[in-house]
Amino acid sequence: MADEATAVDKAEQEGAAISVGHEWVDESRVKRRKFPGPAGVDVPLRVVLDPGVMTELHAHARETLEQEVGGVLAGDLCQDDHGPFVHIRALVRALHAKEGRTDLTFTQETWDSIHKSMEKEHPKYQILGWYHTHPGYGVEFSDMDLFIQRNFFPAPTQLALVTDPLSGEIAVCTHTDQGIRYVDRIWLDGREQKCKLPRRTGASPETASSGAAHDAAPDWGERLDSVERRLTQVIQAFDEHRDGLYRFQVILAMIFCVAVVAALFYNVYSTYKYRTKPPEKISYMRLPVRVGGQTVLLGVEVVDWQIPPELDPYVQLQKEFDRRLREQGIALPPAPAAPQMAPGAPLPAYPPPEATVTPPRTSPMETPTTAPAQPAGESPAQP
């Protein structure tokens, strides 16, 4: 309490440099609009929030759990047959604010940036309140929060909103003729959402803050609320861990599926390329040979060509050919190895050594016929 009193005194000293909140509300700009909730609802102030504003509010609150963050709420001041209500349509973050673990101070630079943002991005809206966070310690307004609401947002159509990013709870209060009062519900896109109320039923924020200090008996409701908050935090941490593990498993499954698809695609592509790949030239050699008493150069290309599957019958025929040769006991001499010459290598010395043309070898598939030997002095029989 002493720290809060010191903070309040400091804020009172700095408050003269900051505009009073009710000057931001122009009652001449009231819009005639139908309230999206039920008629005749009994609340200190009817508050309507766009769903996008609530989403952005929770996103801002969860950016950090180490210190408080906040900003202002902007929108339209509306009127219907049952009185005024506010429609919050945008929020402006409090830049350059002094953010502490249990306090948040709007500096002059903060207000300058807020007014610039309002003029540039939301010129048709009015500042209808402010919001801040209580990370991990509930949504009950402190003495400093009440001081800010009384002195900087005193209009009956201005509100204060506090949220705990760990529990997701929110509380709303506004200034009335009876002082600052809690608002027990707000409306999001026509749907009612309950707000957190203080432990002392029907109490205002002032009595709820000061009365707790005089309670000598233990407050079991407070203890249960504390246990509930801690349990909510544990469940939330477990859910975040589970979600992270689930995302990791999904990413692994996606990587595995992509790898399988890539392997199948590569297999199909390599098979197609294997079938259509032409012979690849490795080297070219010119071999001098003698044919009919003349020396000529015979050009030979050495190529690398994987035999396509459609040529397999020729390979099978060659295997059958070799098998028959082995059965007949005929062994063919191995073919001489071709000289290895790198592309562009110089030709061997000329003239080359004598080369003879070997007559073509009879195919083993053709059965050689040999005339029977004739006795000496005899001639073949004539027909």
C-alpha positions in Angstrom: 0.0 0.0 0.0 2.9 2.4 0.7 4.3 1.8 -2.8 0.9 2.5 -4.3 0.5 5.7 -2.3 3.9 6.9 -3.4 3.0 6.1 -7.0 -0.3 8.0 -6.6 1.5 11.1 -5.2 4.0 11.0 -8.1 1.2 10.7 -10.6 -0.6 13.7 -9.0 2.6 15.8 -9.4 2.9 14.8 -13.1 -0.8 15.0 -13.8 -0.8 18.7 -14.5 1.0 18.2 -17.8 -1.5 15.7 -19.1 -4.9 16.6 -20.6 -8.0 15.6 -18.6 -9.8 12.6 -20.1 -13.3 14.0 -20.3 -12.0 16.7 -22.8 -11.4 13.8 -25.3 -15.1 12.9 -25.4 -17.1 15.2 -27.7 -20.8 14.8 -26.7 -21.8 16.5 -29.9 -20.5 13.6 -31.9 -23.0 11.1 -30.4 -24.3 8.6 -33.0 -27.8 7.3 -33.0 -27.4 3.5 -33.1 -29.2 0.4 -32.0 -27.6 -1.4 -29.0 -26.8 -5.0 -30.0 -27.7 -6.4 -26.5 -31.0 -6.7 -24.7 -33.0 -3.6 -24.0 -33.2 -2.3 -20.4 -30.1 -4.0 -19.1 -29.0 -2.7 -15.7 -25.2 -2.0 -15.9 -23.3 1.2 -15.0 -22.2 1.5 -18.6 -23.1 -0.5 -21.7 -20.0 -1.5 -23.5 -19.7 -3.0 -27.0 -16.4 -4.3 -28.3 -15.6 -5.4 -31.8 -14.3 -9.0 -31.9 -11.1 -7.7 -33.7 -10.4 -5.4 -30.8 -10.7 -8.2 -28.2 -8.4 -10.3 -30.3 -5.8 -7.6 -30.6 -6.1 -6.9 -26.9 -5.3 -10.5 -25.9 -2.5 -10.6 -28.5 -0.9 -7.4 -27.0 -1.4 -8.7 -23.4 0.4 -12.0 -24.2 3.4 -10.5 -25.8 5.1 -10.3 -22.4 4.3 -11.8 -19.0 7.2 -10.0 -17.2 5.7 -6.5 -17.1 2.4 -4.6 -17.6 1.4 -3.2 -21.0 -1.5 -1.1 -22.0 -3.0 1.5 -24.3 -6.2 3.5 -25.0 -9.6 2.3 -26.3 -11.2 4.3 -29.2 -14.5 4.1 -30.8 -18.0 5.8 -31.1 -20.1 7.3 -28.4 -23.7 6.1 -29.2 -27.2 6.7 -28.0 -30.5 4.8 -28.1 -33.8 5.0 -26.4 -32.4 3.7 -23.1 -29.4 6.1 -22.9 -25.8 6.3 -24.0 -23.4 3.4 -24.6 -19.9 3.1 -26.0 -18.8 1.1 -29.0 -15.1 0.3 -28.9 -13.8 -0.2 -32.4 -10.0 0.2 -32.1 -7.2 0.3 -29.6 -3.9 2.3 -29.6 -0.9 0.9 -27.9 0.9 3.0 -25.3 4.3 3.5 -26.8 7.2 4.9 -24.7 5.3 4.1 -21.5 7.2 3.1 -18.3 6.4 -0.6 -18.0 7.0 -2.2 -14.7 6.3 -5.6 -13.1 3.3 -4.2 -11.2 2.8 -0.7 -12.6 2.4 1.1 -15.9 3.0 4.9 -16.4 1.8 6.9 -19.4 4.5 9.5 -20.1 4.1 12.7 -22.1 5.8 10.9 -25.0 3.2 8.2 -24.7 0.3 10.7 -24.9 2.0 12.4 -27.9 2.2 9.2 -29.8 -1.4 8.3 -28.9 -2.7 11.6 -30.2 -0.7 11.3 -33.4 -2.0 7.7 -33.9 -5.6 8.9 -33.3 -5.2 11.8 -35.8 -3.6 9.6 -38.5 -5.3 6.2 -38.1 -8.6 6.9 -36.3 -9.6 10.5 -37.0 -13.4 9.6 -36.7 -13.1 7.9 -33.3 -12.9 9.2 -29.8 -10.9 8.1 -26.8 -13.4 6.2 -24.7 -11.1 4.6 -22.1 -7.9 2.7 -21.5 -6.6 -0.8 -20.8 -3.7 -2.5 -19.2 -2.6 -5.9 -18.0 -2.0 -7.6 -14.6 0.2 -10.6 -15.7 -0.4 -13.4 -13.1 -2.0 -11.5 -10.3 -5.7 -11.1 -11.1 -7.9 -8.4 -12.5 -8.7 -6.3 -9.5 -8.0 -2.6 -9.9 -5.2 -1.2 -7.8 -5.2 2.3 -6.1 -3.0 3.6 -8.9 -5.5 2.3 -11.5 -8.3 4.0 -9.7 -6.4 7.3 -9.5 -5.8 7.2 -13.2 -9.5 6.5 -13.9 -10.7 9.3 -11.6 -8.3 12.0 -12.8 -7.7 11.2 -16.5 -10.9 9.3 -17.6 -13.6 10.8 -15.3 -16.4 10.9 -17.9 -19.3 8.5 -17.3 -18.8 7.2 -20.8 -15.2 6.3 -20.3 -14.1 3.0 -19.0 -11.0 1.2 -17.6 -10.3 -2.4 -18.6 -7.8 -4.7 -17.0 -6.9 -8.3 -18.1 -4.7 -11.1 -16.9 -3.0 -12.8 -19.9 -2.5 -16.0 -17.9 -6.1 -16.6 -16.8 -7.8 -14.7 -19.7 -10.1 -12.8 -17.2 -11.1 -9.2 -17.8 -12.6 -6.6 -15.5 -14.2 -3.3 -16.5 -15.1 -0.2 -14.4 -16.4 3.3 -15.1 -17.0 6.5 -13.2 -20.6 7.1 -11.9 -22.3 9.5 -9.6 -21.7 7.0 -6.8 -18.0 6.7 -7.6 -16.2 4.2 -9.7 -18.2 1.0 -10.2 -17.5 -2.4 -11.8 -19.3 -3.4 -15.0 -20.3 -7.0 -14.8 -20.8 -7.7 -18.5 -19.9 -6.4 -21.9 -21.0 -7.4 -25.4 -18.9 -8.8 -28.3 -20.6 -8.8 -31.7 -24.0 -9.1 -30.0 -22.9 -11.8 -27.5 -22.8 -11.1 -23.8 -19.5 -11.8 -22.0 -19.2 -11.8 -18.2 -16.6 -9.7 -16.5 -14.8 -10.4 -13.3 -16.2 -8.7 -10.2 -14.4 -8.0 -6.9 -14.6 -10.6 -4.1 -16.9 -8.4 -2.0 -20.2 -8.7 -3.7 -21.7 -5.4 -4.7 -18.7 -3.4 -3.6 -17.0 -0.7 -5.7 -13.3 -0.9 -6.5 -12.5 1.5 -3.7 -14.2 -0.5 -1.0 -12.9 -3.8 -2.5 -9.4 -2.5 -2.3 -9.5 -0.9 1.2 -11.8 -3.5 2.8 -9.5 -6.4 2.1 -6.9 -4.9 4.4 -9.3 -5.0 7.4 -10.3 -8.6 7.0 -8.8 -10.5 9.8 -10.3 -13.9 8.9 -8.8 -15.8 6.1 -10.6 -15.3 2.8 -11.2 -18.7 1.5 -12.7 -17.4 -1.7 -9.5 -15.5 -2.4 -7.5 -18.6 -1.8 -9.7 -20.7 -4.0 -9.4 -18.0 -6.7 -5.6 -18.1 -6.3 -5.5 -21.9 -6.6 -7.8 -21.7 -9.7 -5.5 -19.1 -11.3 -2.4 -21.3 -10.7 -4.2 -24.3 -12.0 -5.3 -22.4 -15.1 -1.6 -21.4 -15.6 -0.4 -25.0 -15.3 -3.1 -26.2 -17.7 -2.3 -23.4 -20.1 1.4 -24.2 -20.0 0.6 -27.9 -20.6 -1.6 -27.0 -23.5 1.1 -24.9 -25.0 3.6 -27.7 -24.6 1.2 -30.2 -26.2 0.5 -27.8 -29.0 4.2 -27.4 -29.6 4.7 -31.2 -29.6 1.8 -31.6 -32.0 3.2 -29.0 -34.4 6.6 -30.7 -34.2 5.0 -34.1 -35.1 3.0 -32.5 -37.9 6.2 -30.9 -39.3 8.0 -34.3 -39.2 5.1 -36.0 -40.9 5.1 -33.3 -43.6 8.8 -33.7 -44.2 8.5 -37.5 -44.4 5.6 -37.2 -47.0 7.6 -34.7 -49.0 10.6 -37.0 -48.9 8.5 -40.0 -50.1 7.0 -37.9 -52.9 10.4 -36.6 -53.9 11.8 -40.2 -54.0 8.9 -41.4 -56.2 9.3 -38.5 -58.5 13.0 -39.0 -58.8 12.5 -42.7 -59.5 10.0 -42.0 -62.3 12.2 -39.2 -63.7 15.3 -41.4 -63.7 13.5 -44.2 -65.4 12.2 -41.9 -68.1 15.6 -40.4 -68.5 17.2 -43.8 -68.6 15.0 -44.9 -71.5 15.5 -41.8 -73.6 19.1 -41.0 -72.9 21.2 -41.2 -76.1 24.7 -42.6 -76.2 27.2 -40.4 -74.6 30.5 -39.9 -76.5 33.6 -40.6 -74.4 36.4 -40.4 -76.9 37.2 -40.7 -80.6 40.2 -42.7 -82.0 41.6 -43.1 -85.4 43.2 -46.5 -85.9 45.5 -47.1 -89.0 44.8 -50.5 -90.6 46.0 -52.0 -93.8 43.3 -53.2 -96.2 44.2 -54.7 -99.5 47.8 -53.5 -99.4 46.8 -49.9 -98.5 46.9 -48.2 -95.1 43.7 -46.4 -94.1 42.6 -44.6 -90.9 39.6 -46.2 -89.3 37.6 -43.8 -87.0 36.2 -45.4 -83.9 34.0 -43.6 -81.4 33.9 -44.9 -77.8 30.5 -44.2 -76.2 28.8 -44.9 -72.9 25.3 -46.1 -73.4 23.1 -48.0 -71.0 21.2 -50.6 -73.1 17.5 -49.7 -72.8 15.2 -52.4 -71.6 13.6 -52.8 -75.0 17.0 -54.1 -76.3 17.1 -56.9 -73.7 16.2 -59.6 -76.3 19.5 -58.9 -78.0 21.3 -59.4 -74.7 19.4 -62.7 -74.1 20.3 -63.8 -77.7 23.9 -63.2 -77.0 23.7 -65.2 -73.8 22.1 -68.0 -75.7 24.8 -67.8 -78.3 27.5 -68.1 -75.7 25.8 -71.0 -74.0 25.7 -73.0 -77.3 29.4 -72.3 -77.8 30.2 -73.7 -74.4 28.1 -76.8 -75.1 29.9 -77.4 -78.3 33.3 -77.0 -76.6 34.2 -74.0 -78.8 36.1 -71.3 -77.0 36.4 -67.9 -78.7 39.6 -65.9 -78.1 38.9 -62.8 -76.1 38.6 -59.7 -78.1 41.7 -57.5 -78.0 41.4 -54.5 -75.7 41.1 -51.2 -77.5 43.9 -48.8 -76.7 42.9 -46.2 -74.2 43.3 -42.7 -75.6 42.2 -39.5 -74.0 40.2 -37.1 -76.1 42.6 -34.8 -78.0 45.6 -37.1 -77.4 48.2 -37.2 -80.3 48.0 -40.0 -82.8 50.6 -42.8 -82.7 53.6 -42.6 -84.9 53.1 -43.1 -88.6 53.6 -45.4 -90.5 52.2 -47.8 -88.0 53.3 -51.4 -87.6 52.0 -53.8 -90.2 48.4 -54.6 -89.6 46.6 -57.4 -91.2 42.9 -57.7 -91.7 41.6 -60.7 -90.0 38.9 -62.4 -92.1 35.5 -62.4 -90.4 34.9 -65.2 -88.0 32.1 -67.5 -88.9 29.1 -67.1 -86.6 28.8 -70.0 -84.3 25.1 -70.0 -85.0 25.9 -71.1 -88.6 27.0 -74.8 -88.6 30.2 -75.0 -90.6 30.2 -77.6 -93.4 33.5 -79.4 -94.4 33.8 -81.6 -97.5 34.9 -85.1 -96.7 38.5 -85.9 -97.5 39.0 -87.6 -100.9 41.5 -90.4 -101.4 44.6 -89.5 -103.4 44.1 -89.9 -107.1 40.3 -89.9 -106.9 38.0 -87.2 -108.0 34.7 -86.2 -106.6 31.8 -88.1 -107.9 29.9 -86.4 -110.6 26.2 -86.4 -110.7 
